[in-house]
């Protein structure tokens, strides 16, 4: 006996006897737990996105990206319009040109042809360029998605927040696991890991995204507190997962002060010097639990 499970988001999962390959996963191995096979959902446009803000030097032009969701929608076409062409105009390809109107601003609206969804970009015209010094991306291996779900990555910067001509670009090194569009919207396709690269203002940062089948909602450790002597070891491990079928069952371990105690990838804590430290275990989708460790 085998089962086909169609989720409300269009994802197809299978489980059960697989002696003749009836589960459709390319093997003849029986599966106790449901395994994702494909998405069979509709491909009509459900939303459109563009940059939220753009700082543009008077007289300069920048092409602003726009994307629709889902990423594989059949009709990707969009139209553009400026609320005030005396401040900035936009052509049919999303190229925004600032007029000689420093200190002014206008709104650029993008509309999807399918569904007539809209998104707006606030364009501020300034007199001189300001370079981006730095930005942040999500943490590696503790940022995750369940297959079929999406999330938008927005590189954050306060250094400075009003840098000019910043249009980030994004890429995934494993598009079988996750794809990412021009606005940083990630769509999880199959279980595994993908390195996401973000470029902005001549700078590049990367993080590792984990795609799982069932997201953990909560974890507990075998110890809430622990005591270890200097130079000795104690082992922490995940005692329970909620739900129990969460997949994958992986965590990243971290010490709040490695001078007092370190922790390796297997949860083994080593005392370094007397003091107190917090050991944190974080799941691939960001759920955390801690243990207070005293080194004597």
MARLUM-952776 format. One record per residue (C-alpha): y, z, x; residue in one letter; residue number from 0. Coordinates in steps of 0.001 Angstrom, whole numbers. Layout:
N
<node><north>Y</north><up>Z</up><east>X</east><resn>A</resn><resi>NUM</resi></node>
...
***
This chain:
296
<node><north>0</north><up>0</up><east>0</east><resn>X</resn><resi>0</resi></node>
<node><north>3510</north><up>-741</up><east>1206</east><resn>X</resn><resi>1</resi></node>
<node><north>7014</north><up>-363</up><east>-185</east><resn>X</resn><resi>2</resi></node>
<node><north>10191</north><up>-2428</up><east>-145</east><resn>X</resn><resi>3</resi></node>
<node><north>13373</north><up>-390</up><east>-565</east><resn>X</resn><resi>4</resi></node>
<node><north>16662</north><up>-2129</up><east>-1417</east><resn>X</resn><resi>5</resi></node>
<node><north>19643</north><up>179</up><east>-869</east><resn>X</resn><resi>6</resi></node>
<node><north>22800</north><up>8</up><east>-2957</east><resn>X</resn><resi>7</resi></node>
<node><north>24657</north><up>-1526</up><east>8</east><resn>X</resn><resi>8</resi></node>
<node><north>22155</north><up>-4407</up><east>215</east><resn>X</resn><resi>9</resi></node>
<node><north>20069</north><up>-3098</up><east>3122</east><resn>X</resn><resi>10</resi></node>
<node><north>16311</north><up>-3780</up><east>2882</east><resn>X</resn><resi>11</resi></node>
<node><north>13881</north><up>-1163</up><east>4288</east><resn>X</resn><resi>12</resi></node>
<node><north>10072</north><up>-1302</up><east>4341</east><resn>X</resn><resi>13</resi></node>
<node><north>7319</north><up>1250</up><east>4937</east><resn>X</resn><resi>14</resi></node>
<node><north>3561</north><up>1589</up><east>4578</east><resn>X</resn><resi>15</resi></node>
<node><north>462</north><up>-415</up><east>5515</east><resn>X</resn><resi>16</resi></node>
<node><north>1211</north><up>-3381</up><east>7760</east><resn>X</resn><resi>17</resi></node>
<node><north>-2184</north><up>-4812</up><east>8817</east><resn>X</resn><resi>18</resi></node>
<node><north>-1123</north><up>-8378</up><east>7973</east><resn>X</resn><resi>19</resi></node>
<node><north>2566</north><up>-8046</up><east>8842</east><resn>X</resn><resi>20</resi></node>
<node><north>3633</north><up>-7519</up><east>5240</east><resn>X</resn><resi>21</resi></node>
<node><north>6472</north><up>-5170</up><east>6253</east><resn>X</resn><resi>22</resi></node>
<node><north>8315</north><up>-8094</up><east>7822</east><resn>X</resn><resi>23</resi></node>
<node><north>9173</north><up>-6323</up><east>11093</east><resn>X</resn><resi>24</resi></node>
<node><north>7252</north><up>-8758</up><east>13309</east><resn>X</resn><resi>25</resi></node>
<node><north>4378</north><up>-6324</up><east>13996</east><resn>X</resn><resi>26</resi></node>
<node><north>1092</north><up>-5241</up><east>12401</east><resn>X</resn><resi>27</resi></node>
<node><north>1767</north><up>-1531</up><east>12979</east><resn>X</resn><resi>28</resi></node>
<node><north>1762</north><up>776</up><east>9951</east><resn>X</resn><resi>29</resi></node>
<node><north>5068</north><up>2594</up><east>9391</east><resn>X</resn><resi>30</resi></node>
<node><north>5224</north><up>6097</up><east>7921</east><resn>X</resn><resi>31</resi></node>
<node><north>9027</north><up>6184</up><east>7912</east><resn>X</resn><resi>32</resi></node>
<node><north>11161</north><up>3437</up><east>6310</east><resn>X</resn><resi>33</resi></node>
<node><north>12292</north><up>780</up><east>8788</east><resn>X</resn><resi>34</resi></node>
<node><north>15365</north><up>-1411</up><east>8333</east><resn>X</resn><resi>35</resi></node>
<node><north>14603</north><up>-5145</up><east>8050</east><resn>X</resn><resi>36</resi></node>
<node><north>17755</north><up>-6967</up><east>6924</east><resn>X</resn><resi>37</resi></node>
<node><north>20774</north><up>-6935</up><east>4643</east><resn>X</resn><resi>38</resi></node>
<node><north>20371</north><up>-8964</up><east>1473</east><resn>X</resn><resi>39</resi></node>
<node><north>23677</north><up>-7984</up><east>-120</east><resn>X</resn><resi>40</resi></node>
<node><north>26437</north><up>-10264</up><east>-1421</east><resn>X</resn><resi>41</resi></node>
<node><north>28821</north><up>-11963</up><east>1001</east><resn>X</resn><resi>42</resi></node>
<node><north>31997</north><up>-12129</up><east>-1058</east><resn>X</resn><resi>43</resi></node>
<node><north>35211</north><up>-10722</up><east>460</east><resn>X</resn><resi>44</resi></node>
<node><north>35778</north><up>-7031</up><east>-284</east><resn>X</resn><resi>45</resi></node>
<node><north>38902</north><up>-6370</up><east>1827</east><resn>X</resn><resi>46</resi></node>
<node><north>41271</north><up>-7807</up><east>4417</east><resn>X</resn><resi>47</resi></node>
<node><north>42856</north><up>-6116</up><east>7444</east><resn>X</resn><resi>48</resi></node>
<node><north>45610</north><up>-6779</up><east>9943</east><resn>X</resn><resi>49</resi></node>
<node><north>47642</north><up>-4758</up><east>12460</east><resn>X</resn><resi>50</resi></node>
<node><north>49437</north><up>-1794</up><east>10902</east><resn>X</resn><resi>51</resi></node>
<node><north>52515</north><up>-2099</up><east>13146</east><resn>X</resn><resi>52</resi></node>
<node><north>53868</north><up>-4453</up><east>15782</east><resn>X</resn><resi>53</resi></node>
<node><north>56865</north><up>-3969</up><east>18091</east><resn>X</resn><resi>54</resi></node>
<node><north>58204</north><up>-7349</up><east>19091</east><resn>X</resn><resi>55</resi></node>
<node><north>61066</north><up>-8252</up><east>21432</east><resn>X</resn><resi>56</resi></node>
<node><north>63750</north><up>-10396</up><east>19789</east><resn>X</resn><resi>57</resi></node>
<node><north>63032</north><up>-14085</up><east>20303</east><resn>X</resn><resi>58</resi></node>
<node><north>59366</north><up>-13548</up><east>21278</east><resn>X</resn><resi>59</resi></node>
<node><north>56169</north><up>-14538</up><east>19447</east><resn>X</resn><resi>60</resi></node>
<node><north>52731</north><up>-12909</up><east>19083</east><resn>X</resn><resi>61</resi></node>
<node><north>49695</north><up>-14073</up><east>17117</east><resn>X</resn><resi>62</resi></node>
<node><north>48616</north><up>-11297</up><east>14776</east><resn>X</resn><resi>63</resi></node>
<node><north>44905</north><up>-11143</up><east>13865</east><resn>X</resn><resi>64</resi></node>
<node><north>43542</north><up>-10795</up><east>10345</east><resn>X</resn><resi>65</resi></node>
<node><north>39916</north><up>-10265</up><east>9347</east><resn>X</resn><resi>66</resi></node>
<node><north>38029</north><up>-9940</up><east>6088</east><resn>X</resn><resi>67</resi></node>
<node><north>35115</north><up>-7696</up><east>5204</east><resn>X</resn><resi>68</resi></node>
<node><north>32213</north><up>-8033</up><east>5203</east><resn>X</resn><resi>69</resi></node>
<node><north>32192</north><up>-9639</up><east>8648</east><resn>X</resn><resi>70</resi></node>
<node><north>29871</north><up>-12421</up><east>7389</east><resn>X</resn><resi>71</resi></node>
<node><north>31764</north><up>-13201</up><east>4172</east><resn>X</resn><resi>72</resi></node>
<node><north>31346</north><up>-16829</up><east>3169</east><resn>X</resn><resi>73</resi></node>
<node><north>35085</north><up>-17558</up><east>2838</east><resn>X</resn><resi>74</resi></node>
<node><north>37207</north><up>-16210</up><east>5708</east><resn>X</resn><resi>75</resi></node>
<node><north>40512</north><up>-17989</up><east>4922</east><resn>X</resn><resi>76</resi></node>
<node><north>43775</north><up>-16036</up><east>4636</east><resn>X</resn><resi>77</resi></node>
<node><north>47458</north><up>-16808</up><east>4012</east><resn>X</resn><resi>78</resi></node>
<node><north>50563</north><up>-15240</up><east>5567</east><resn>X</resn><resi>79</resi></node>
<node><north>54051</north><up>-14348</up><east>4334</east><resn>X</resn><resi>80</resi></node>
<node><north>57128</north><up>-12570</up><east>5752</east><resn>X</resn><resi>81</resi></node>
<node><north>59264</north><up>-10405</up><east>3485</east><resn>X</resn><resi>82</resi></node>
<node><north>62369</north><up>-11320</up><east>5505</east><resn>X</resn><resi>83</resi></node>
<node><north>62312</north><up>-14490</up><east>7600</east><resn>X</resn><resi>84</resi></node>
<node><north>65744</north><up>-13617</up><east>9011</east><resn>X</resn><resi>85</resi></node>
<node><north>64060</north><up>-10759</up><east>10880</east><resn>X</resn><resi>86</resi></node>
<node><north>60681</north><up>-12337</up><east>11701</east><resn>X</resn><resi>87</resi></node>
<node><north>58799</north><up>-15373</up><east>10464</east><resn>X</resn><resi>88</resi></node>
<node><north>55060</north><up>-16053</up><east>10414</east><resn>X</resn><resi>89</resi></node>
<node><north>53202</north><up>-19365</up><east>10421</east><resn>X</resn><resi>90</resi></node>
<node><north>49917</north><up>-20316</up><east>8738</east><resn>X</resn><resi>91</resi></node>
<node><north>47902</north><up>-19073</up><east>11738</east><resn>X</resn><resi>92</resi></node>
<node><north>49451</north><up>-15600</up><east>11846</east><resn>X</resn><resi>93</resi></node>
<node><north>51873</north><up>-16319</up><east>14701</east><resn>X</resn><resi>94</resi></node>
<node><north>54817</north><up>-13950</up><east>14239</east><resn>X</resn><resi>95</resi></node>
<node><north>58187</north><up>-14844</up><east>15791</east><resn>X</resn><resi>96</resi></node>
<node><north>60978</north><up>-12277</up><east>15961</east><resn>X</resn><resi>97</resi></node>
<node><north>64495</north><up>-13512</up><east>15305</east><resn>X</resn><resi>98</resi></node>
<node><north>67590</north><up>-12285</up><east>17147</east><resn>X</resn><resi>99</resi></node>
<node><north>67661</north><up>-9156</up><east>15024</east><resn>X</resn><resi>100</resi></node>
<node><north>67005</north><up>-6174</up><east>17292</east><resn>X</resn><resi>101</resi></node>
<node><north>66918</north><up>-2921</up><east>15344</east><resn>X</resn><resi>102</resi></node>
<node><north>65675</north><up>-4620</up><east>12177</east><resn>X</resn><resi>103</resi></node>
<node><north>62191</north><up>-4673</up><east>10650</east><resn>X</resn><resi>104</resi></node>
<node><north>60223</north><up>-6572</up><east>8051</east><resn>X</resn><resi>105</resi></node>
<node><north>56764</north><up>-6646</up><east>6511</east><resn>X</resn><resi>106</resi></node>
<node><north>54218</north><up>-9387</up><east>7133</east><resn>X</resn><resi>107</resi></node>
<node><north>51612</north><up>-9686</up><east>4367</east><resn>X</resn><resi>108</resi></node>
<node><north>48214</north><up>-11318</up><east>4802</east><resn>X</resn><resi>109</resi></node>
<node><north>46215</north><up>-12298</up><east>1700</east><resn>X</resn><resi>110</resi></node>
<node><north>42559</north><up>-13306</up><east>1519</east><resn>X</resn><resi>111</resi></node>
<node><north>41897</north><up>-16559</up><east>-336</east><resn>X</resn><resi>112</resi></node>
<node><north>38706</north><up>-15035</up><east>-1775</east><resn>X</resn><resi>113</resi></node>
<node><north>39604</north><up>-12062</up><east>-3973</east><resn>X</resn><resi>114</resi></node>
<node><north>43352</north><up>-12076</up><east>-3153</east><resn>X</resn><resi>115</resi></node>
<node><north>43109</north><up>-8833</up><east>-1168</east><resn>X</resn><resi>116</resi></node>
<node><north>46207</north><up>-7968</up><east>864</east><resn>X</resn><resi>117</resi></node>
<node><north>47106</north><up>-6059</up><east>4022</east><resn>X</resn><resi>118</resi></node>
<node><north>50517</north><up>-5451</up><east>5538</east><resn>X</resn><resi>119</resi></node>
<node><north>51895</north><up>-5341</up><east>9074</east><resn>X</resn><resi>120</resi></node>
<node><north>55244</north><up>-3676</up><east>9718</east><resn>X</resn><resi>121</resi></node>
<node><north>57126</north><up>-5654</up><east>12371</east><resn>X</resn><resi>122</resi></node>
<node><north>59893</north><up>-3928</up><east>14316</east><resn>X</resn><resi>123</resi></node>
<node><north>62244</north><up>-6112</up><east>16368</east><resn>X</resn><resi>124</resi></node>
<node><north>63489</north><up>-4468</up><east>19573</east><resn>X</resn><resi>125</resi></node>
<node><north>65843</north><up>-5513</up><east>22356</east><resn>X</resn><resi>126</resi></node>
<node><north>63572</north><up>-4910</up><east>25380</east><resn>X</resn><resi>127</resi></node>
<node><north>59901</north><up>-4743</up><east>26250</east><resn>X</resn><resi>128</resi></node>
<node><north>58030</north><up>-1453</up><east>26703</east><resn>X</resn><resi>129</resi></node>
<node><north>54689</north><up>-1429</up><east>28550</east><resn>X</resn><resi>130</resi></node>
<node><north>51623</north><up>454</up><east>27355</east><resn>X</resn><resi>131</resi></node>
<node><north>50629</north><up>3113</up><east>29887</east><resn>X</resn><resi>132</resi></node>
<node><north>47376</north><up>4399</up><east>28392</east><resn>X</resn><resi>133</resi></node>
<node><north>45228</north><up>4600</up><east>25268</east><resn>X</resn><resi>134</resi></node>
<node><north>42104</north><up>6390</up><east>24061</east><resn>X</resn><resi>135</resi></node>
<node><north>38831</north><up>5243</up><east>22501</east><resn>X</resn><resi>136</resi></node>
<node><north>36010</north><up>7249</up><east>20851</east><resn>X</resn><resi>137</resi></node>
<node><north>33514</north><up>9186</up><east>23017</east><resn>X</resn><resi>138</resi></node>
<node><north>30299</north><up>7528</up><east>24205</east><resn>X</resn><resi>139</resi></node>
<node><north>26895</north><up>8346</up><east>22704</east><resn>X</resn><resi>140</resi></node>
<node><north>28347</north><up>10735</up><east>20105</east><resn>X</resn><resi>141</resi></node>
<node><north>29992</north><up>7993</up><east>18061</east><resn>X</resn><resi>142</resi></node>
<node><north>27542</north><up>6367</up><east>15683</east><resn>X</resn><resi>143</resi></node>
<node><north>26862</north><up>4458</up><east>12490</east><resn>X</resn><resi>144</resi></node>
<node><north>23971</north><up>4030</up><east>10095</east><resn>X</resn><resi>145</resi></node>
<node><north>22800</north><up>440</up><east>9747</east><resn>X</resn><resi>146</resi></node>
<node><north>24812</north><up>-1498</up><east>7186</east><resn>X</resn><resi>147</resi></node>
<node><north>27844</north><up>788</up><east>7496</east><resn>X</resn><resi>148</resi></node>
<node><north>31232</north><up>14</up><east>9043</east><resn>X</resn><resi>149</resi></node>
<node><north>33961</north><up>1906</up><east>10868</east><resn>X</resn><resi>150</resi></node>
<node><north>37301</north><up>829</up><east>12320</east><resn>X</resn><resi>151</resi></node>
<node><north>38215</north><up>1631</up><east>15903</east><resn>X</resn><resi>152</resi></node>
<node><north>41918</north><up>2157</up><east>16453</east><resn>X</resn><resi>153</resi></node>
<node><north>42851</north><up>2701</up><east>20110</east><resn>X</resn><resi>154</resi></node>
<node><north>45335</north><up>5580</up><east>20012</east><resn>X</resn><resi>155</resi></node>
<node><north>48305</north><up>5955</up><east>22304</east><resn>X</resn><resi>156</resi></node>
<node><north>51273</north><up>8275</up><east>22631</east><resn>X</resn><resi>157</resi></node>
<node><north>52198</north><up>6790</up><east>25979</east><resn>X</resn><resi>158</resi></node>
<node><north>54254</north><up>5199</up><east>24558</east><resn>X</resn><resi>159</resi></node>
<node><north>53560</north><up>4862</up><east>20841</east><resn>X</resn><resi>160</resi></node>
<node><north>56084</north><up>2010</up><east>20544</east><resn>X</resn><resi>161</resi></node>
<node><north>54772</north><up>-285</up><east>23276</east><resn>X</resn><resi>162</resi></node>
<node><north>55669</north><up>-3923</up><east>22591</east><resn>X</resn><resi>163</resi></node>
<node><north>53446</north><up>-6945</up><east>21976</east><resn>X</resn><resi>164</resi></node>
<node><north>50247</north><up>-4843</up><east>21765</east><resn>X</resn><resi>165</resi></node>
<node><north>47399</north><up>-6717</up><east>20062</east><resn>X</resn><resi>166</resi></node>
<node><north>44120</north><up>-5060</up><east>21121</east><resn>X</resn><resi>167</resi></node>
<node><north>40957</north><up>-7135</up><east>21574</east><resn>X</resn><resi>168</resi></node>
<node><north>37404</north><up>-5937</up><east>21009</east><resn>X</resn><resi>169</resi></node>
<node><north>33881</north><up>-6997</up><east>21955</east><resn>X</resn><resi>170</resi></node>
<node><north>30286</north><up>-5768</up><east>21673</east><resn>X</resn><resi>171</resi></node>
<node><north>27714</north><up>-6366</up><east>24408</east><resn>X</resn><resi>172</resi></node>
<node><north>24856</north><up>-6235</up><east>21895</east><resn>X</resn><resi>173</resi></node>
<node><north>25682</north><up>-8147</up><east>18722</east><resn>X</resn><resi>174</resi></node>
<node><north>22118</north><up>-7708</up><east>17458</east><resn>X</resn><resi>175</resi></node>
<node><north>22887</north><up>-3975</up><east>17151</east><resn>X</resn><resi>176</resi></node>
<node><north>26586</north><up>-4035</up><east>16182</east><resn>X</resn><resi>177</resi></node>
<node><north>29357</north><up>-6584</up><east>15803</east><resn>X</resn><resi>178</resi></node>
<node><north>33082</north><up>-5843</up><east>16015</east><resn>X</resn><resi>179</resi></node>
<node><north>35852</north><up>-8029</up><east>14622</east><resn>X</resn><resi>180</resi></node>
<node><north>39397</north><up>-8748</up><east>15820</east><resn>X</resn><resi>181</resi></node>
<node><north>40746</north><up>-5630</up><east>14100</east><resn>X</resn><resi>182</resi></node>
<node><north>38167</north><up>-3276</up><east>15598</east><resn>X</resn><resi>183</resi></node>
<node><north>35940</north><up>-3023</up><east>12519</east><resn>X</resn><resi>184</resi></node>
<node><north>32375</north><up>-2350</up><east>13656</east><resn>X</resn><resi>185</resi></node>
<node><north>29433</north><up>-3351</up><east>11458</east><resn>X</resn><resi>186</resi></node>
<node><north>26096</north><up>-1715</up><east>12330</east><resn>X</resn><resi>187</resi></node>
<node><north>23235</north><up>-4221</up><east>12111</east><resn>X</resn><resi>188</resi></node>
<node><north>20098</north><up>-2659</up><east>13617</east><resn>X</resn><resi>189</resi></node>
<node><north>19030</north><up>552</up><east>15412</east><resn>X</resn><resi>190</resi></node>
<node><north>19995</north><up>756</up><east>19086</east><resn>X</resn><resi>191</resi></node>
<node><north>23030</north><up>1021</up><east>21334</east><resn>X</resn><resi>192</resi></node>
<node><north>25966</north><up>-1283</up><east>21979</east><resn>X</resn><resi>193</resi></node>
<node><north>28789</north><up>-971</up><east>24483</east><resn>X</resn><resi>194</resi></node>
<node><north>32144</north><up>-1595</up><east>22818</east><resn>X</resn><resi>195</resi></node>
<node><north>34944</north><up>-2889</up><east>25052</east><resn>X</resn><resi>196</resi></node>
<node><north>38578</north><up>-2452</up><east>24048</east><resn>X</resn><resi>197</resi></node>
<node><north>41443</north><up>-4174</up><east>25860</east><resn>X</resn><resi>198</resi></node>
<node><north>45134</north><up>-3528</up><east>25253</east><resn>X</resn><resi>199</resi></node>
<node><north>48268</north><up>-3938</up><east>27327</east><resn>X</resn><resi>200</resi></node>
<node><north>46304</north><up>-5125</up><east>30369</east><resn>X</resn><resi>201</resi></node>
<node><north>44048</north><up>-2038</up><east>30296</east><resn>X</resn><resi>202</resi></node>
<node><north>40331</north><up>-1825</up><east>29475</east><resn>X</resn><resi>203</resi></node>
<node><north>38203</north><up>1017</up><east>28113</east><resn>X</resn><resi>204</resi></node>
<node><north>34595</north><up>1183</up><east>26924</east><resn>X</resn><resi>205</resi></node>
<node><north>32354</north><up>3476</up><east>24896</east><resn>X</resn><resi>206</resi></node>
<node><north>28708</north><up>3418</up><east>23836</east><resn>X</resn><resi>207</resi></node>
<node><north>28036</north><up>3258</up><east>20088</east><resn>X</resn><resi>208</resi></node>
<node><north>24692</north><up>4398</up><east>18660</east><resn>X</resn><resi>209</resi></node>
<node><north>23311</north><up>2783</up><east>15503</east><resn>X</resn><resi>210</resi></node>
<node><north>20719</north><up>4838</up><east>13643</east><resn>X</resn><resi>211</resi></node>
<node><north>18530</north><up>4486</up><east>10584</east><resn>X</resn><resi>212</resi></node>
<node><north>19221</north><up>7847</up><east>8910</east><resn>X</resn><resi>213</resi></node>
<node><north>22227</north><up>9981</up><east>9896</east><resn>X</resn><resi>214</resi></node>
<node><north>21748</north><up>13699</up><east>10627</east><resn>X</resn><resi>215</resi></node>
<node><north>23960</north><up>15938</up><east>8502</east><resn>X</resn><resi>216</resi></node>
<node><north>23223</north><up>19177</up><east>10346</east><resn>X</resn><resi>217</resi></node>
<node><north>21234</north><up>20499</up><east>13307</east><resn>X</resn><resi>218</resi></node>
<node><north>20324</north><up>24021</up><east>14471</east><resn>X</resn><resi>219</resi></node>
<node><north>19357</north><up>25247</up><east>17932</east><resn>X</resn><resi>220</resi></node>
<node><north>16511</north><up>27524</up><east>18972</east><resn>X</resn><resi>221</resi></node>
<node><north>19131</north><up>30027</up><east>20196</east><resn>X</resn><resi>222</resi></node>
<node><north>22583</north><up>30989</up><east>18928</east><resn>X</resn><resi>223</resi></node>
<node><north>23225</north><up>33133</up><east>22002</east><resn>X</resn><resi>224</resi></node>
<node><north>21517</north><up>33353</up><east>25383</east><resn>X</resn><resi>225</resi></node>
<node><north>21706</north><up>35327</up><east>28612</east><resn>X</resn><resi>226</resi></node>
<node><north>20780</north><up>33897</up><east>32002</east><resn>X</resn><resi>227</resi></node>
<node><north>21037</north><up>35257</up><east>35518</east><resn>X</resn><resi>228</resi></node>
<node><north>22989</north><up>33472</up><east>38222</east><resn>X</resn><resi>229</resi></node>
<node><north>20762</north><up>30785</up><east>39722</east><resn>X</resn><resi>230</resi></node>
<node><north>18250</north><up>31017</up><east>36858</east><resn>X</resn><resi>231</resi></node>
<node><north>17585</north><up>28684</up><east>33929</east><resn>X</resn><resi>232</resi></node>
<node><north>17132</north><up>28853</up><east>30173</east><resn>X</resn><resi>233</resi></node>
<node><north>16277</north><up>25976</up><east>27850</east><resn>X</resn><resi>234</resi></node>
<node><north>18022</north><up>25082</up><east>24610</east><resn>X</resn><resi>235</resi></node>
<node><north>16521</north><up>22663</up><east>22108</east><resn>X</resn><resi>236</resi></node>
<node><north>17163</north><up>21426</up><east>18600</east><resn>X</resn><resi>237</resi></node>
<node><north>15093</north><up>23569</up><east>16239</east><resn>X</resn><resi>238</resi></node>
<node><north>15748</north><up>21679</up><east>13008</east><resn>X</resn><resi>239</resi></node>
<node><north>17284</north><up>18481</up><east>11678</east><resn>X</resn><resi>240</resi></node>
<node><north>18790</north><up>17918</up><east>8235</east><resn>X</resn><resi>241</resi></node>
<node><north>17476</north><up>15659</up><east>6832</east><resn>X</resn><resi>242</resi></node>
<node><north>14144</north><up>15970</up><east>8613</east><resn>X</resn><resi>243</resi></node>
<node><north>13792</north><up>12153</up><east>8702</east><resn>X</resn><resi>244</resi></node>
<node><north>17064</north><up>11715</up><east>10656</east><resn>X</resn><resi>245</resi></node>
<node><north>16682</north><up>8907</up><east>13174</east><resn>X</resn><resi>246</resi></node>
<node><north>17190</north><up>8856</up><east>16084</east><resn>X</resn><resi>247</resi></node>
<node><north>16824</north><up>12527</up><east>16940</east><resn>X</resn><resi>248</resi></node>
<node><north>19075</north><up>12536</up><east>20018</east><resn>X</resn><resi>249</resi></node>
<node><north>21844</north><up>14858</up><east>21176</east><resn>X</resn><resi>250</resi></node>
<node><north>24327</north><up>15008</up><east>24046</east><resn>X</resn><resi>251</resi></node>
<node><north>24663</north><up>18399</up><east>25781</east><resn>X</resn><resi>252</resi></node>
<node><north>27921</north><up>19709</up><east>27236</east><resn>X</resn><resi>253</resi></node>
<node><north>29108</north><up>22889</up><east>28930</east><resn>X</resn><resi>254</resi></node>
<node><north>32614</north><up>24219</up><east>28319</east><resn>X</resn><resi>255</resi></node>
<node><north>32797</north><up>25410</up><east>31942</east><resn>X</resn><resi>256</resi></node>
<node><north>30451</north><up>23911</up><east>34530</east><resn>X</resn><resi>257</resi></node>
<node><north>31606</north><up>26453</up><east>37112</east><resn>X</resn><resi>258</resi></node>
<node><north>29902</north><up>29165</up><east>35055</east><resn>X</resn><resi>259</resi></node>
<node><north>26889</north><up>27217</up><east>33755</east><resn>X</resn><resi>260</resi></node>
<node><north>25703</north><up>23615</up><east>33667</east><resn>X</resn><resi>261</resi></node>
<node><north>23425</north><up>21910</up><east>31155</east><resn>X</resn><resi>262</resi></node>
<node><north>21381</north><up>18778</up><east>31750</east><resn>X</resn><resi>263</resi></node>
<node><north>20359</north><up>16003</up><east>29354</east><resn>X</resn><resi>264</resi></node>
<node><north>17262</north><up>17980</up><east>28327</east><resn>X</resn><resi>265</resi></node>
<node><north>19199</north><up>21117</up><east>27331</east><resn>X</resn><resi>266</resi></node>
<node><north>18271</north><up>23100</up><east>30457</east><resn>X</resn><resi>267</resi></node>
<node><north>21091</north><up>25565</up><east>31230</east><resn>X</resn><resi>268</resi></node>
<node><north>21578</north><up>26781</up><east>34808</east><resn>X</resn><resi>269</resi></node>
<node><north>23676</north><up>29865</up><east>35534</east><resn>X</resn><resi>270</resi></node>
<node><north>26258</north><up>29331</up><east>38310</east><resn>X</resn><resi>271</resi></node>
<node><north>28406</north><up>32467</up><east>38331</east><resn>X</resn><resi>272</resi></node>
<node><north>29095</north><up>35478</up><east>36136</east><resn>X</resn><resi>273</resi></node>
<node><north>30967</north><up>34734</up><east>32934</east><resn>X</resn><resi>274</resi></node>
<node><north>30662</north><up>33314</up><east>29439</east><resn>X</resn><resi>275</resi></node>
<node><north>30364</north><up>29664</up><east>28437</east><resn>X</resn><resi>276</resi></node>
<node><north>29783</north><up>27601</up><east>25317</east><resn>X</resn><resi>277</resi></node>
<node><north>27038</north><up>24975</up><east>25320</east><resn>X</resn><resi>278</resi></node>
<node><north>27504</north><up>22255</up><east>22695</east><resn>X</resn><resi>279</resi></node>
<node><north>24903</north><up>19829</up><east>21361</east><resn>X</resn><resi>280</resi></node>
<node><north>26351</north><up>16762</up><east>19619</east><resn>X</resn><resi>281</resi></node>
<node><north>24318</north><up>14253</up><east>17630</east><resn>X</resn><resi>282</resi></node>
<node><north>24820</north><up>10492</up><east>17922</east><resn>X</resn><resi>283</resi></node>
<node><north>27028</north><up>10573</up><east>14819</east><resn>X</resn><resi>284</resi></node>
<node><north>29191</north><up>13491</up><east>15955</east><resn>X</resn><resi>285</resi></node>
<node><north>27574</north><up>16552</up><east>14308</east><resn>X</resn><resi>286</resi></node>
<node><north>27881</north><up>19610</up><east>16569</east><resn>X</resn><resi>287</resi></node>
<node><north>26231</north><up>22987</up><east>17079</east><resn>X</resn><resi>288</resi></node>
<node><north>26925</north><up>25567</up><east>19808</east><resn>X</resn><resi>289</resi></node>
<node><north>25252</north><up>28343</up><east>21762</east><resn>X</resn><resi>290</resi></node>
<node><north>27172</north><up>31136</up><east>23505</east><resn>X</resn><resi>291</resi></node>
<node><north>25720</north><up>31740</up><east>26972</east><resn>X</resn><resi>292</resi></node>
<node><north>26397</north><up>34749</up><east>29173</east><resn>X</resn><resi>293</resi></node>
<node><north>25702</north><up>34462</up><east>32909</east><resn>X</resn><resi>294</resi></node>
<node><north>25002</north><up>37798</up><east>34614</east><resn>X</resn><resi>295</resi></node>
***
